[in-house]
Amino acid sequence: STISSWLGQGAKLLEPLADKIREYICAANQIHGDDTPVKVLDPGKGETKTGRIWVYVKDGRPINDTSPIAACYFYSPDRTGARPEEHLKNFTGTLHADAYSGYNKLYIDDDNPDATINEAGCWAHVRRKFYDITIANDKANIAFAVIEKIGEIYLVESEARGLDPGKRLEIRQDKSVKLVNELFAGFKKAYSQLPKKSSTAKAIAYATNNEKALRR
């Protein structure tokens, strides 16, 4: 009981610190977000259930920005959209994340003009869908070509990383725009020729359905 008391007191002492870290992250103008399933005990049932861990990260520093990076975490027993809505209620800026529909009410668009967050899509999630296809089929030519093209975009990012925002924009406008235009043109051409239930067509649909956010 003494140990339990100490642990309880320690948790209470850490709560204000965790709140400050969350406030610091939500004060940034751009953050990254994701969630992952986690098995937790289901009291009284002698088994486990699936909860979620949500993480938000501040790390978009230009080369002379010495402000510390930070990550904060939330636990929830489910994956409803109400969770990120509560987590990010004080955030204004750009959220880099996957295409989870639970974020949709947070994003600024024609149907949601009072929202405060711009959506930036995740290229790694797009790439992963095509990579999974190549693991299952070593003759998946379209998937291999997409991975190669995304790799070229990544090379541009490796050149731009750490530079001042204006210089990063200049490099992306000079090099990335052409690559992204070529990629989406290829998506649309290939999609018209594929069975719509094929894994490649589904991967292409994921990308084209999120084109605006990925271009951002």
C-alpha positions in Angstrom: 0.0 0.0 0.0 2.9 2.3 0.7 4.4 1.7 -2.8 1.0 2.3 -4.3 0.7 5.6 -2.4 4.2 6.7 -3.7 3.3 5.8 -7.2 0.0 7.7 -7.0 1.8 10.8 -5.6 4.5 10.6 -8.4 1.8 10.4 -11.1 0.1 13.5 -9.7 3.4 15.4 -9.6 4.1 14.5 -13.3 0.6 15.6 -14.5 1.4 19.4 -14.6 4.7 18.6 -16.5 2.8 16.5 -19.1 0.3 19.3 -19.5 3.1 21.9 -20.1 4.6 19.7 -22.8 1.2 19.3 -24.5 0.7 23.1 -24.4 4.2 23.6 -25.8 3.5 21.3 -28.7 0.1 22.8 -29.5 1.7 26.3 -29.6 3.8 25.2 -32.6 2.5 26.0 -36.1 3.1 22.5 -37.4 3.1 19.2 -35.7 3.0 15.5 -36.6 0.3 13.1 -35.3 -0.3 9.4 -35.3 -1.9 6.6 -33.3 -1.2 2.9 -32.6 -3.1 0.1 -31.0 -2.1 -1.2 -27.6 -3.3 -4.2 -25.6 -4.4 -3.3 -22.1 -6.0 -5.3 -19.3 -9.8 -5.5 -19.2 -10.4 -5.5 -15.4 -12.8 -8.2 -14.2 -12.7 -10.2 -17.5 -9.3 -11.8 -17.2 -8.4 -10.8 -20.7 -7.0 -7.9 -22.7 -8.8 -5.3 -24.9 -7.4 -3.0 -27.6 -6.9 0.7 -26.7 -5.0 3.4 -28.6 -2.0 5.5 -27.9 -2.0 8.9 -29.6 1.2 10.8 -30.2 1.8 14.4 -31.3 5.3 15.6 -32.1 6.9 19.0 -32.6 9.9 18.7 -34.8 10.1 20.9 -37.9 13.1 23.0 -37.1 15.0 25.1 -39.5 18.7 24.8 -39.1 19.1 27.9 -36.7 16.1 27.0 -34.6 17.3 25.8 -31.2 13.9 25.3 -29.7 13.6 21.7 -28.3 11.7 19.0 -30.0 8.9 17.3 -28.0 6.4 14.5 -28.0 3.2 14.0 -26.0 1.0 11.0 -25.6 -2.6 10.3 -24.8 -4.3 7.0 -24.1 -7.9 6.2 -25.1 -10.0 3.0 -24.9 -11.2 3.6 -28.5 -10.3 5.3 -31.8 -13.2 7.6 -32.3 -12.8 11.1 -33.9 -13.7 12.7 -30.6 -10.2 11.8 -29.3 -8.1 13.9 -31.6 -10.8 16.6 -31.5 -10.2 16.9 -27.8 -6.4 16.5 -28.0 -6.1 19.3 -30.6 -8.8 21.6 -29.6 -6.3 24.4 -28.9 -4.0 23.8 -31.9 -3.9 26.1 -34.9 -1.6 25.3 -37.8 -0.7 22.3 -39.9 -1.1 18.7 -38.9 1.0 16.1 -40.7 -0.8 12.8 -40.4 -2.3 9.8 -42.2 -5.7 9.9 -43.8 -7.6 8.7 -40.7 -11.2 10.0 -41.2 -11.4 10.9 -37.5 -9.3 14.0 -38.1 -11.7 15.3 -40.8 -13.7 17.6 -38.5 -10.5 19.3 -37.5 -9.5 20.3 -41.0 -10.3 23.5 -42.9 -12.3 22.9 -46.0 -15.4 24.2 -47.8 -17.7 22.3 -45.4 -15.7 23.3 -42.3 -14.6 26.9 -42.7 -14.4 27.5 -38.9 -11.8 24.8 -38.4 -8.2 25.8 -37.4 -6.0 23.1 -38.8 -4.6 22.5 -42.3 -4.1 18.9 -43.4 -0.7 17.8 -44.7 -0.7 14.2 -46.0 1.9 11.6 -45.2 3.9 10.3 -48.1 5.3 7.4 -46.1 1.8 6.0 -45.7 1.3 6.2 -49.5 4.7 4.6 -50.1 3.9 1.8 -47.6 0.9 0.6 -49.6 2.9 0.2 -52.7 5.8 -1.4 -50.9 3.5 -4.0 -49.4 2.4 -4.9 -53.0 6.0 -5.4 -54.0 6.6 -7.8 -51.1 3.7 -10.0 -52.4 4.5 -9.7 -56.1 8.1 -9.1 -57.4 6.6 -8.3 -60.8 4.4 -5.4 -59.6 5.9 -3.0 -62.1 3.6 -0.1 -61.3 4.3 -0.4 -57.6 8.0 -0.5 -58.1 7.8 2.6 -60.4 5.8 4.5 -57.7 8.3 3.6 -55.0 11.2 4.8 -57.2 9.4 8.1 -57.9 8.6 8.7 -54.3 12.3 8.0 -53.6 13.2 10.9 -55.9 10.9 13.2 -53.9 12.6 12.0 -50.7 16.0 12.9 -52.2 14.8 16.4 -52.8 13.7 16.5 -49.1 17.2 15.3 -48.0 18.6 18.3 -49.9 16.1 20.8 -48.4 16.1 19.5 -44.8 17.4 22.0 -42.3 17.4 25.0 -44.6 15.5 28.2 -44.0 11.8 27.9 -45.0 12.2 30.2 -48.1 15.0 28.1 -49.4 13.2 24.8 -48.8 10.2 26.2 -50.7 12.4 27.3 -53.6 14.0 23.8 -53.8 10.6 22.1 -53.7 9.1 24.4 -56.3 12.1 23.8 -58.5 12.3 20.0 -58.2 9.4 18.4 -56.3 6.5 20.0 -58.1 7.6 18.3 -61.4 8.0 14.9 -59.7 4.6 15.1 -57.9 2.9 16.2 -61.1 4.4 13.2 -62.9 3.4 10.9 -60.1 -0.3 11.9 -60.0 -0.5 11.9 -63.8 0.8 8.3 -63.8 -1.7 7.4 -61.0 -4.6 8.6 -63.1 -3.4 6.8 -66.2 -2.7 3.5 -64.5 -6.0 3.6 -62.5 -8.1 3.8 -65.6 -6.5 0.6 -66.9 -6.6 -1.5 -63.7 -9.4 -3.7 -62.1 -10.8 -1.4 -59.4 -10.6 -4.2 -56.7 -6.9 -4.9 -57.3 -4.4 -3.9 -54.6 -2.6 -1.5 -56.9 -5.8 0.3 -57.8 -6.7 0.6 -54.1 -3.2 2.0 -53.3 -3.6 4.5 -56.2 -7.1 5.5 -55.0 -5.6 6.2 -51.5 -3.1 8.6 -53.0 -5.5 10.4 -55.4 -8.2 10.7 -52.7 -5.6 12.6 -50.6 -3.9 14.5 -53.4 -4.6 18.0 -52.0 -3.1 17.1 -48.6 -0.1 15.3 -50.1 0.7 18.2 -52.3 0.5 20.5 -49.3 
